[in-house]
């Protein structure tokens, strides 16, 4: 019996293209489940202080397993973890890392975030705008400021957002 080169390669790898097509997503989902389980274990077993010290590890594990999360409460928890990780990265002046976590939080935020979690959402948008400014990513900075101003009427939040916008305008004049 003659085999084509593709059939020969499939036989050496141990399965048909269909079997491999099915096995790869299953293995990926199993890997994501493992990441999710590791992060959940850390949240259940570590004290708040230890969690804060390992916030990047926890966020990374949860983010790697985020596709297995179907529960809205777990997505909200991951949203808040990413905001915390973004804040910590900003404090360490790791702006690109901070922006990574904050963008992940933007992706995970609940659809009704401004009504369900107004303070946390405002904090996310303000923090993201500030980090985007510090990273010289001015288009998303402006978008996040606009959305914050559209949803929040608290003067302190608006002043903080407008200060970021003003700092950007002043820097633009210097260049």
C-alpha positions as CSV (number, residue, x, y, z in Angstrom):
1,X,0.0,0.0,0.0
2,X,1.4,3.4,-1.0
3,X,1.1,6.4,1.4
4,X,1.2,10.0,0.4
5,X,3.8,12.1,2.3
6,X,0.9,13.6,4.4
7,X,-0.4,10.2,5.3
8,X,3.0,8.9,6.2
9,X,3.6,11.9,8.5
10,X,0.2,11.4,10.1
11,X,1.0,7.7,10.8
12,X,4.4,8.7,12.4
13,X,2.7,11.3,14.6
14,X,0.1,8.7,15.7
15,X,-3.2,9.8,14.3
16,X,-5.3,11.2,11.5
17,X,-5.7,14.9,10.9
18,X,-9.2,14.6,12.4
19,X,-7.8,13.0,15.6
20,X,-5.2,15.7,15.9
21,X,-7.8,18.4,15.2
22,X,-9.9,17.1,18.1
23,X,-7.0,16.4,20.4
24,X,-5.3,19.8,20.2
25,X,-8.3,21.9,21.4
26,X,-9.0,19.3,24.2
27,X,-5.4,19.5,25.4
28,X,-5.5,23.3,25.2
29,X,-8.7,23.4,27.3
30,X,-7.2,21.0,29.8
31,X,-4.1,23.3,30.1
32,X,-6.4,26.3,30.6
33,X,-8.3,24.4,33.3
34,X,-5.0,23.6,35.1
35,X,-4.0,27.3,35.1
36,X,-7.5,28.2,36.4
37,X,-7.3,25.6,39.1
38,X,-3.8,26.8,40.2
39,X,-5.0,30.4,40.6
40,X,-8.2,29.3,42.4
41,X,-6.1,27.2,44.8
42,X,-3.8,30.2,45.6
43,X,-6.8,32.4,46.2
44,X,-8.3,29.8,48.6
45,X,-5.1,29.0,50.5
46,X,-3.1,32.2,50.6
47,X,-3.7,35.0,53.1
48,X,-4.7,38.4,51.7
49,X,-1.1,39.6,52.3
50,X,0.3,36.6,50.4
51,X,-2.2,37.1,47.6
52,X,-1.1,40.7,47.2
53,X,2.6,39.6,47.1
54,X,1.8,37.1,44.4
55,X,-0.8,39.1,42.5
56,X,1.1,38.8,39.2
57,X,1.3,35.0,39.5
58,X,-2.4,34.8,40.4
59,X,-3.4,37.1,37.5
60,X,-1.2,35.3,35.0
61,X,-2.6,31.9,36.0
62,X,-6.2,33.1,35.8
63,X,-5.6,35.0,32.6
64,X,-4.1,31.8,31.0
65,X,-7.2,29.9,32.1
66,X,-9.8,32.7,31.5
67,X,-11.5,30.8,28.6
68,X,-12.8,28.2,30.9
69,X,-14.5,30.8,33.1
70,X,-18.2,30.9,32.4
71,X,-19.6,32.2,35.6
72,X,-20.1,36.0,35.8
73,X,-18.9,36.2,39.4
74,X,-15.6,34.6,38.5
75,X,-15.2,36.9,35.5
76,X,-15.8,39.9,37.8
77,X,-13.2,38.5,40.3
78,X,-10.7,38.2,37.4
79,X,-11.5,41.7,36.3
80,X,-10.7,43.0,39.8
81,X,-7.5,40.9,40.0
82,X,-6.3,42.4,36.8
83,X,-7.0,45.9,38.1
84,X,-5.0,45.1,41.2
85,X,-2.1,43.7,39.1
86,X,-2.3,46.8,36.9
87,X,-2.1,49.1,39.9
88,X,0.9,47.2,41.3
89,X,2.7,47.2,38.0
90,X,2.2,50.9,37.7
91,X,3.6,51.5,41.1
92,X,6.7,49.6,40.0
93,X,6.9,51.8,36.9
94,X,6.4,48.7,34.7
95,X,3.9,50.6,32.5
96,X,3.7,48.2,29.6
97,X,3.0,45.4,32.1
98,X,0.4,47.6,33.8
99,X,-1.3,48.3,30.5
100,X,-1.4,44.6,29.7
101,X,-3.3,43.8,33.0
102,X,-5.5,46.9,32.6
103,X,-6.4,45.9,29.0
104,X,-7.2,42.4,30.2
105,X,-9.5,44.0,32.9
106,X,-11.2,46.0,30.1
107,X,-11.8,42.8,28.2
108,X,-13.3,41.1,31.3
109,X,-15.4,44.0,32.7
110,X,-19.1,43.2,33.1
111,X,-21.4,44.6,30.4
112,X,-23.1,46.7,33.0
113,X,-19.9,47.6,34.8
114,X,-20.8,51.3,35.3
115,X,-24.0,50.4,37.2
116,X,-22.8,47.2,38.9
117,X,-19.2,48.3,39.9
118,X,-19.1,52.0,39.4
119,X,-16.2,52.7,41.8
120,X,-14.0,49.9,40.5
121,X,-14.8,50.7,36.9
122,X,-13.9,54.4,37.4
123,X,-10.7,53.3,39.0
124,X,-9.9,51.0,36.1
125,X,-10.5,53.7,33.5
126,X,-8.6,56.4,35.4
127,X,-5.7,54.1,36.0
128,X,-5.7,52.9,32.4
129,X,-5.7,56.5,31.1
130,X,-2.9,57.4,33.4
131,X,-0.8,54.4,32.4
132,X,-1.5,55.0,28.7
133,X,-0.3,58.6,29.1
134,X,2.9,57.4,30.8
135,X,3.3,54.8,28.0
136,X,2.7,57.5,25.3
137,X,-0.4,55.6,24.0
138,X,-2.5,58.7,23.7
139,X,-5.4,57.4,21.6
140,X,-6.6,54.8,24.1
141,X,-5.8,57.3,26.9
142,X,-8.3,59.8,25.3
143,X,-10.9,57.1,24.7
144,X,-10.7,56.0,28.4
145,X,-10.9,59.6,29.7
146,X,-14.0,60.2,27.5
147,X,-15.8,57.1,28.7
148,X,-15.0,58.0,32.3
149,X,-16.3,61.5,31.9
150,X,-19.4,60.2,30.2
151,X,-20.3,57.8,33.1
152,X,-19.1,59.5,36.3
153,X,-20.1,62.9,37.6
154,X,-18.0,62.8,40.8
155,X,-15.9,65.9,40.6
156,X,-12.7,64.3,42.0
157,X,-12.8,61.6,39.3
158,X,-13.4,64.1,36.6
159,X,-10.6,66.4,37.9
160,X,-8.2,63.5,37.9
161,X,-9.1,62.5,34.3
162,X,-8.9,66.1,33.2
163,X,-5.5,66.5,34.8
164,X,-4.2,63.6,32.7
165,X,-5.6,65.2,29.6
166,X,-4.1,68.6,30.5
167,X,-0.7,66.9,31.2
168,X,-0.9,65.4,27.7
169,X,-1.7,68.8,26.1
170,X,1.2,70.4,28.0
171,X,3.6,67.7,26.8
172,X,2.4,68.1,23.2
173,X,3.1,71.8,23.4
174,X,6.7,71.2,24.5
175,X,7.4,68.9,21.6
